[in-house]
Amino acid sequence: MPKNRLLRFILIALISGVVLGTIINLNAEKKLKSLDKPFSAFTAQYGNTDEAKRAYETHLENTKKEKQDYKKSLAAPFNTFSQIFLLLIKMIIAPLVFSVLVLGIGKVGDIRVMGRIGIKTIVYFMCATLIALCIGLVIANIFKPGKYMTMELPKAGTETGVQANKQTASHFIEHVIPSSIIRAMAENDILPIVVFSVFFGIAISYVGEKGKPIIKTCESLSEVMFKLTDIIMKFAPLGIFGAITAILIQQGPSIMDGYIYL
């Protein structure tokens, strides 16, 4: 699929997702409007007391949760499309990184040349990262994009599922050096895969002629993986359609204000 054609399909999927998500959200809001009760309904039952206020606040919380759960159930089928696309992307990461790195290092052959290339790459990466961080900080502090996003923040103390671990040098080394390359590939842990691929490629360059069949295998594998990447990217419109539709269903069209500003 030509790039401009893929881009057109992505734009069509994006617009279609916005339209469909907005329609479903507005219909859901109309259906759920019957759940709302005015404060007067509670004052009629409990009188103008603190008990009426507590009952009204409880009603608002329960109604809000019920609306969120209903919208989430409507968005679930569309979320599946985006999850499929993301899983397809994750599926190709490990073999693609391994084959490309091993092929590149193995073909260079000369360790000294490879060392110079590696140092230049690290310097370029650090400079590019520093520039990107500076640009991000400047833009974030000037435009303050978070002020225009309407997504609700979780309450204090809400369980996020993210565990806070104190990172030390020993923990970092244990994480980077893989105890099992199979496990690292199964978990899509990129840094251990990169470390193993670098050492593997260096070992191939030392072996010489005996390592050429492995280099040819990695070359074929990398070509296959690039072709597979091209095939998977054809599913990008489907993934974008599912993701944007699900977001609009759950958050409503007002969420687009923040995205447009960004």
Secondary structure, 3 states (H helix, E strand, C coil): CCHHHHHHHHHHHHHHHHHHHHHHHHHHHHHHHHHCCCHHHHHHHHCCCHHHHHHHHHHHHHHHHHHHHHHHHHHHHHHHHHHHHHHHHHHHHHHHHHHHHHHHHHHHCCHHHHHHHHHHHHHHHHHHHHHHHHHHHHHHHHHCHHHHCCCCCCCCCCCCCCCCCCCCHHHHHHHHCCCCHHHHHHCCCHHHHHHHHHHHHHHHHHHHHHHHHHHHHHHHHHHHHHHHHHHHHCCHHHHHHHHHHHHHHHHCCCHHHHHHHC
